[in-house]
Amino acid sequence: MSKKNYNSKRIKGKLRVYHYLISNKNLKSHLPYSVPFSKETLERTTSQYNLLYVKPNQGSHGKRIVQLKKDPKSGKIIARKTYSRKSFKKVSELYTYLENYSKKRRMLIQKGVELEKVNGKPYDIRVMVQRKPSGKWVCTGMFTKVGLPKKIITNYYQGGKILLLDQVFKDLNLTDKQKKSRYHQLSTISLEVAGTLSSYQKGMHEMGIDFAFDKIGRLWIIEVNTRRPQFHPLKKISPSMYQRMMSFAKSYGRKSAS
């Protein structure tokens, strides 16, 4: 895709997005607590929460994410990466390990969400929100990323499977009323997110918002991707949704879904 013709601004940094969103009282309860990574914040968050994620402030495709989970029996903190795990008794040792792993990238710590599972697998939801120049924000599609059972994230590039949301809700045996309520909540909050972020950064025309329902059905905003969010897998599983997204994308100069 030609960057020269692409005309949708982005917001750099997950922490900046978090601070913009948390200023909106309607969104505050849907945001997992997030702070810049430091020795002090690591000590504080590991004493407060049993599940955390350490991730790059700027990054995509689920790269360089570390899950921190407290073992209730030993009290040790288990640090899991995509293909490895290591346990730490002292937070100071964990801090050194994470600092070395970050390779001087700016990192953040985010409170973990115990994801609802479908057929024993964790999943999250991507909502694409777009607008044509001078137009209103519209939810142009929703789909899910279903992770492998033992993976720490659901990302497509880390082995996750892309499914339509209808299929996942069906597999969860939700009633029609529950489905309708969830779709409404996702749409309403997505448009609130888009309106809030575009009030801080002019010239935005698209964003991909990652949501997750937890084990008790509470909805969380996990991340917002404002840098050309990808939707190319939809070309095969939902051509109509793909074409809808592309019709919006072309209006602001985007040539492809990847």
Residue pairs with C-beta under 8 A, 6 or more apart in sequence:
1 228
1 254
1 255
1 256
1 258
2 253
2 255
5 253
5 255
6 228
6 252
6 253
6 254
6 255
7 133
7 203
7 205
7 252
7 253
8 203
8 204
8 205
8 206
8 228
8 252
8 253
8 254
9 201
9 202
9 203
9 204
9 205
9 226
10 201
10 204
10 226
10 227
11 17
11 20
11 197
11 200
11 201
11 204
11 224
11 226
12 58
13 57
13 58
13 106
14 34
14 55
14 56
14 57
14 58
14 108
14 223
15 34
15 36
15 57
15 108
17 197
17 224
17 226
18 31
18 34
18 108
20 196
20 197
20 200
21 27
21 31
21 193
21 196
21 197
21 221
21 224
22 28
22 31
23 196
24 192
24 196
26 189
26 192
27 189
27 192
27 193
27 196
27 221
30 189
30 219
30 220
30 221
31 220
31 221
32 110
32 111
32 112
32 113
32 220
32 221
32 222
33 45
33 49
33 110
33 111
34 108
34 109
34 110
34 111
35 41
35 45
35 108
35 109
36 57
36 106
36 107
36 108
36 109
37 54
37 98
37 102
37 106
37 107
37 108
37 109
39 92
39 95
41 109
42 91
42 94
42 95
42 98
42 109
43 91
43 95
45 52
45 109
45 111
46 52
46 68
46 70
46 77
46 91
46 94
49 111
49 112
50 69
50 70
50 72
50 112
51 67
51 68
51 69
51 70
51 111
51 112
51 113
51 114
52 67
52 68
52 69
52 109
52 110
52 111
52 112
53 65
53 66
53 67
53 68
53 109
53 110
53 112
53 152
54 65
54 66
54 68
54 98
54 107
54 108
54 109
54 110
55 64
55 65
55 66
55 107
55 108
55 110
56 63
56 64
56 65
56 102
56 105
56 106
56 107
56 108
57 105
57 106
57 107
57 108
58 105
58 106
59 105
60 225
60 227
61 155
61 157
61 158
62 82
62 153
62 155
62 157
62 158
63 157
64 101
64 102
64 105
65 81
65 82
65 152
65 153
66 79
66 80
66 81
66 98
66 101
67 78
67 79
67 80
67 81
67 112
67 152
67 153
68 77
68 78
68 79
68 80
68 94
68 112
69 77
69 78
69 80
69 112
70 76
70 77
70 78
71 77
71 78
71 87
74 87
75 89
76 87
76 88
76 89
77 87
77 88
77 91
77 94
78 85
78 86
78 87
79 85
79 86
79 87
79 88
79 94
79 97
79 98
80 152
81 101
81 152
82 151
82 152
82 153
82 158
86 97
88 94
88 97
98 107
113 212
113 214
113 220
113 222
114 214
114 215
115 122
115 123
115 124
115 154
115 212
115 213
115 214
115 215
116 122
116 123
116 172
116 212
116 213
116 214
116 215
116 217
117 123
118 146
118 168
118 171
118 172
119 171
120 149
121 146
121 147
121 148
121 149
122 146
122 147
122 151
122 154
123 144
123 145
123 146
123 147
123 154
123 163
123 168
123 212
124 144
124 145
124 154
124 210
124 211
124 212
124 222
125 142
125 143
125 144
125 145
125 165
125 186
125 210
125 211
125 212
125 213
126 142
126 143
126 144
126 145
126 208
126 209
126 210
126 211
126 229
126 231
127 139
127 141
127 142
127 186
127 187
127 190
127 208
127 209
127 211
128 139
128 140
128 141
128 142
128 206
128 207
128 208
128 229
128 231
128 245
129 137
129 138
129 139
129 140
129 190
129 191
129 193
129 194
129 206
129 207
129 208
129 209
130 137
130 138
130 140
130 205
130 206
130 245
130 248
130 249
131 137
131 138
131 194
131 205
131 206
131 248
132 205
132 248
132 251
132 252
133 205
133 251
133 252
137 191
137 194
137 195
137 198
138 248
139 186
139 187
139 190
139 191
140 241
140 244
140 245
140 248
141 231
141 234
141 238
141 241
141 244
141 245
142 165
142 183
142 186
143 162
143 163
143 164
143 165
143 231
143 233
143 234
143 237
143 238
143 241
144 162
144 163
144 164
144 165
144 167
144 168
145 154
145 155
145 156
145 160
145 161
145 162
146 154
146 160
146 161
146 162
146 163
146 168
147 153
147 154
147 155
147 158
147 159
147 160
148 159
148 160
151 158
151 159
151 160
153 160
154 160
156 162
156 233
162 233
162 234
162 237
163 237
164 237
164 238
165 183
169 178
169 179
169 182
174 182
182 213
182 219
185 219
186 211
186 219
189 211
189 219
189 221
190 209
193 207
193 209
193 221
193 224
194 204
194 207
194 209
197 204
197 207
197 224
197 226
198 204
201 226
204 226
205 248
205 251
205 252
206 226
206 228
206 229
206 248
206 249
206 252
206 254
207 224
207 225
207 226
207 229
208 224
208 225
208 229
208 230
208 231
209 221
209 223
209 224
209 225
210 221
210 222
210 223
210 224
210 225
211 219
211 220
211 221
211 222
212 219
212 220
212 222
213 219
213 220
214 220
228 254
230 257
230 258
231 242
231 245
231 257
232 242
232 256
232 257
232 258
234 241
234 242
234 245
234 257
235 242
235 257
242 257
245 257
246 257
249 257
